[in-house]
C-alpha cells in the first residue's frame, strides 16, 4: 500500500514529513470499522480540519480576485467552488479514488467513484498537508488542485443552470431530460440520460445518479450549442 501512496504523494507535489498523515487521509471509516480500529483513526477528523482550511484559502482567493463583489455574491461563489461535485471533480483529476483505503462493503458498492467519498478524502488530504507542512503548503496545494480551471469546473458542475440560461436567452424552446437506460444492481446503478431542446437530442450523459447523468448531458449540450454559435 505504501508504494501506492508514494505514487499519490508524487501526484500532489508535496512530500510528507509524517507519512502516516497521508495514510490517515485515505482511510475511510468503512476500513477502520472492518479492522476494528478506533473511530478517530479514519479520515473524518482530517476532513473537518481540511474543510476549514479550504474555506479560508478560497475566501482569500475570491476576496483578492473580485475586489468589487459584494459579500452575498462572494458567499455564493465560494459555496459552489467547494461544493461536493466540484471537489469530487478535483479528486478525479488526481484519481484520488484509486488510493482510498476502503472496507470490503464500501468497495463492492462502488465507493471509490462516489462523489461524497472522494470529496471528503480531498478535504482530508488538505487537512493532512496543513498539519504536516503548515498553512503555506496547504495553500499551495489548494491553489494547484482546486482553484484552477474554475470556469471549466463551474461549467461542469453547474451545467444544468447554465444550459437553462443559454436556452432562455436564445428563446430556443423547452429543455427536457429523458432517462435512456438504467443498468446494474440497486447499490451500484448507472444511469444514461439524454437532454432534449424542443424535442431534439443535444447531449447524453452517464452517471451513478440521475442528477449527475443530467449534469453530464447538459455539459455536452452546452459544448454543442457553443460550437453552433
Protein Blocks (a to p, Z undefined) as FASTA:
>chain_A
ZZmmmmmmmmnopacfblmlmmmmmmcfklmmmnopafklmmklmmmmmmmmmmmmmmmm
mmmmmmmbcfklmmmmmmmmmgmklmmmmmmmnommmmpccdfklmmnopmmgmklmmmm
mmmmmmmmmmmnojmlmmmmmmmmmmgoklmmmmmmmmmmmmmmmmmmnonojcddddfb
dgdjfklccddddddeehiafbdcddfbfklmmmmmmmmmmmmmmmmZZ
